Amino acid sequence: MADRDELDRNERHVTGALIGAVILTAIVIIFVLQNTHRVPIHFLWFERDAQLWLMLLITSAVAIGAAELFTVYLRHRRDH
């Protein structure tokens, strides 16, 4: 019976979060593949043509990083 309990603890379960992450990843990949043309980018004094998918990827990464930092800040503020 101990072997069965150990197997149950070692099994990996598919969660809703994992399914959501896979679906979101597929949507992002499709979006990137549909937006491969070059666009002008203007930021302060910086001006350049870049691929739209790359700019979207960079913007998404920055947004996710900012959200994570904000979450850490709120948790730290709540705990102290």
C-alpha positions in Angstrom: 0.0 0.0 0.0 2.9 2.4 0.7 4.0 1.9 -2.9 0.7 3.1 -4.2 0.8 6.2 -2.0 4.3 7.0 -3.2 3.2 6.7 -6.8 0.2 9.0 -6.2 2.6 11.7 -4.8 5.0 11.4 -7.7 2.3 11.6 -10.4 2.1 14.9 -12.2 -1.4 16.3 -12.7 -2.5 18.6 -15.5 -3.9 21.7 -13.9 -6.1 24.4 -15.3 -3.1 26.8 -15.1 -1.0 24.5 -17.3 -3.8 24.2 -19.9 -4.2 28.0 -19.9 -0.5 28.5 -20.3 -0.4 26.1 -23.3 -3.4 27.8 -24.9 -1.9 31.3 -24.3 1.4 30.1 -25.8 -0.3 28.8 -28.9 -2.1 32.1 -29.3 1.1 34.1 -29.0 2.9 31.9 -31.5 0.0 32.3 -34.0 0.0 36.0 -33.4 3.8 36.3 -34.0 3.6 34.2 -37.2 0.9 36.5 -38.5 2.9 39.7 -37.8 6.2 39.3 -39.5 6.4 42.6 -41.4 8.7 45.4 -40.4 7.4 48.6 -38.7 9.1 51.9 -37.7 9.8 52.1 -34.0 10.1 55.6 -32.4 11.2 55.9 -28.8 12.7 59.2 -27.5 15.6 59.9 -29.8 15.7 56.3 -31.0 14.3 55.5 -34.4 14.6 52.2 -36.3 12.7 49.7 -38.4 12.2 46.4 -36.7 10.1 43.3 -37.1 6.7 43.7 -35.5 6.8 40.2 -33.8 10.1 41.1 -32.1 8.8 44.4 -30.8 5.7 42.6 -29.5 7.8 40.0 -27.8 10.0 42.6 -26.2 7.0 44.6 -25.1 5.3 41.5 -23.6 8.5 40.6 -21.7 8.8 44.1 -20.3 5.2 44.1 -19.3 5.4 40.7 -17.6 8.6 41.8 -15.8 6.9 45.0 -14.6 3.9 43.1 -13.4 6.1 40.7 -11.4 8.1 43.6 -9.9 4.8 45.3 -8.9 3.6 42.0 -7.3 6.8 41.6 -5.3 6.5 45.3 -4.2 2.9 44.7 -3.0 3.7 41.5 -1.2 6.7 43.2 0.5 4.6 46.2 1.5 1.8 43.9 2.9 4.2 41.9 4.9 5.9 44.9 6.6 
